[in-house]
Amino acid sequence: MNTSIAAPSVQQGADVLERILGARGCLVALEDVDSEALIGQFRTLVRRTGQTVYLWSPEEGLGNLREEHADKALHPRLGHVLRYIQQSNHFGIYLLRRLPLPLAAPDVALLRQLARTPTGHVRRVVLLDAPGSLLDGLSDVVVRLSCQVKPAHRPRLRDGRWVL
């Protein structure tokens, strides 16, 4: 009897993670994303690679994806977690989901400061499922990344030549 358990595909998560790390700005917004599936892929990926990824939501607080069952730092307010990220010396990726709308002016100012802060280490603040109105207001500092899977262009043979 051959019963194999298929491992979840983390290739798309790895591609998105590489694009986040390679982004030219510190504030990144992911568009066209299934955030639950992506968080699951990131969780599997960070356990394998050791990359540091944190997840914040108002209900759950801030926690490390690698340590799913560990106690989470209770930062129910967005302003508190943004100040924590700003003052932290930890490198890593901070995923923010279910942002409370409308954002208070101090929270928007903190997001702008985080976007412009040059750090000696990699620190990215990633907005998941952010509404378009928020992204339009931050358009001068946010880097938008699309997570739609594009069909691979396979080379085709046309008139004796390979074309893409």
C-alpha positions as CSV (number, residue, x, y, z in Angstrom):
1,M,0.0,0.0,0.0
2,N,1.5,3.3,-1.1
3,T,0.2,6.2,0.8
4,S,2.1,9.4,0.3
5,I,1.3,12.7,1.7
6,A,1.7,15.5,-0.7
7,A,3.7,18.4,0.7
8,P,2.0,21.8,0.1
9,S,3.6,23.7,-2.7
10,V,5.7,26.5,-1.4
11,Q,7.3,27.5,-4.7
12,Q,4.9,30.4,-5.2
13,G,5.5,31.5,-1.6
14,A,9.2,31.4,-2.2
15,D,8.9,33.5,-5.3
16,V,6.8,36.1,-3.5
17,L,9.3,36.1,-0.6
18,E,12.2,36.7,-2.9
19,R,10.3,39.6,-4.6
20,I,9.6,41.1,-1.2
21,L,13.2,40.9,-0.2
22,G,14.3,42.4,-3.6
23,A,11.8,45.3,-3.4
24,R,13.4,48.7,-3.7
25,G,11.4,50.1,-0.7
26,C,10.7,49.0,2.8
27,L,6.9,49.3,2.5
28,V,5.4,46.7,0.2
29,A,1.7,46.0,-0.6
30,L,0.8,42.6,-2.0
31,E,-2.1,42.7,-4.5
32,D,-4.2,39.9,-5.9
33,V,-3.2,37.5,-3.1
34,D,-5.0,34.8,-1.1
35,S,-3.5,35.8,2.2
36,E,-4.4,32.7,4.1
37,A,-2.7,30.4,1.5
38,L,0.3,32.7,1.3
39,I,0.7,32.8,5.1
40,G,0.6,29.0,5.1
41,Q,3.3,28.8,2.4
42,F,5.4,31.3,4.3
43,R,5.0,29.3,7.5
44,T,6.3,26.2,5.8
45,L,9.1,28.1,4.1
46,V,10.4,29.9,7.1
47,R,10.6,26.6,9.1
48,R,12.8,25.2,6.3
49,T,15.0,28.2,5.6
50,G,15.2,30.1,8.9
51,Q,14.0,33.3,7.4
52,T,12.4,35.7,9.9
53,V,8.8,36.5,9.2
54,Y,6.4,38.1,11.6
55,L,2.6,38.3,11.3
56,W,0.3,40.9,12.9
57,S,-3.4,41.1,13.0
58,P,-5.5,43.1,15.5
59,E,-7.1,40.0,16.9
60,E,-3.9,37.9,17.4
61,G,-1.2,40.4,17.9
62,L,2.4,40.1,16.6
63,G,4.0,36.7,16.4
64,N,6.8,34.8,14.6
65,L,5.6,32.5,11.8
66,R,8.2,29.9,12.7
67,E,6.9,29.6,16.3
68,E,3.2,29.2,15.6
69,H,2.2,28.0,19.1
70,A,4.4,30.4,21.1
71,D,2.8,33.3,23.0
72,K,2.3,36.4,20.8
73,A,3.1,39.9,21.8
74,L,-0.2,41.7,22.4
75,H,-0.1,44.7,20.2
76,P,-3.8,45.1,19.4
77,R,-3.4,48.6,18.0
78,L,-1.6,49.3,14.8
79,G,0.2,52.3,16.2
80,H,1.8,50.2,18.9
81,V,3.1,47.6,16.5
82,L,4.4,50.2,14.0
83,R,6.4,51.9,16.8
84,Y,7.7,48.5,17.9
85,I,8.8,47.7,14.3
86,Q,10.4,51.2,14.0
87,Q,12.4,50.8,17.3
88,S,13.3,47.2,16.8
89,N,16.8,46.1,15.8
90,H,15.4,42.8,14.4
91,F,15.7,42.2,10.7
92,G,12.9,40.4,9.0
93,I,9.6,40.8,7.2
94,Y,6.5,42.1,9.0
95,L,3.2,41.0,7.5
96,L,0.3,43.3,8.5
97,R,-3.2,42.0,7.8
98,R,-6.7,43.2,8.5
99,L,-5.7,46.8,9.0
100,P,-8.3,48.8,10.9
101,L,-9.9,51.3,8.6
102,P,-9.8,54.3,8.4
103,L,-6.2,54.6,9.5
104,A,-5.5,57.3,12.0
105,A,-3.2,60.1,10.8
106,P,-0.3,59.0,13.3
107,D,-0.5,55.5,11.9
108,V,-0.2,56.7,8.3
109,A,2.8,58.9,9.4
110,L,4.4,55.9,11.0
111,L,4.0,53.9,7.8
112,R,5.6,56.7,5.8
113,Q,8.5,56.9,8.3
114,L,9.0,53.1,8.1
115,A,8.9,53.3,4.3
116,R,11.6,55.9,4.2
117,T,13.9,54.6,7.0
118,P,17.1,53.3,5.7
119,T,18.3,50.4,7.7
120,G,21.6,48.4,7.6
121,H,19.6,45.2,7.7
122,V,16.6,44.0,5.6
123,R,13.3,45.0,7.1
124,R,10.2,45.0,5.1
125,V,6.7,45.9,6.2
126,V,4.2,44.1,4.0
127,L,0.5,45.1,3.8
128,L,-1.8,42.1,3.0
129,D,-5.3,42.8,1.6
130,A,-4.9,46.5,1.9
131,P,-7.7,48.5,0.3
132,G,-7.0,50.5,-2.8
133,S,-7.9,53.8,-1.1
134,L,-5.1,53.3,1.5
135,L,-2.6,52.3,-1.2
136,D,-3.5,55.4,-3.3
137,G,-2.8,57.6,-0.3
138,L,0.6,55.9,0.2
139,S,1.4,55.7,-3.5
140,D,4.6,57.8,-3.2
141,V,6.2,55.4,-0.7
142,V,4.6,52.0,-1.2
143,V,5.9,49.3,-3.6
144,R,3.1,47.3,-5.1
145,L,3.7,43.7,-6.0
146,S,1.2,41.5,-7.8
147,C,0.9,37.9,-6.7
148,Q,-1.0,36.6,-9.7
149,V,0.6,33.6,-11.3
150,K,1.6,34.4,-14.8
151,P,1.5,31.7,-17.4
152,A,5.0,30.6,-18.3
153,H,6.1,31.6,-21.8
154,R,7.3,28.4,-23.4
155,P,9.5,28.7,-26.5
156,R,7.7,27.7,-29.7
157,L,9.2,26.6,-33.0
158,R,8.1,29.0,-35.8
159,D,9.5,28.7,-39.3
160,G,12.6,26.9,-38.1
161,R,13.3,29.4,-35.3
162,W,12.5,29.4,-31.6
163,V,10.4,32.3,-30.4
164,L,9.0,33.2,-27.1
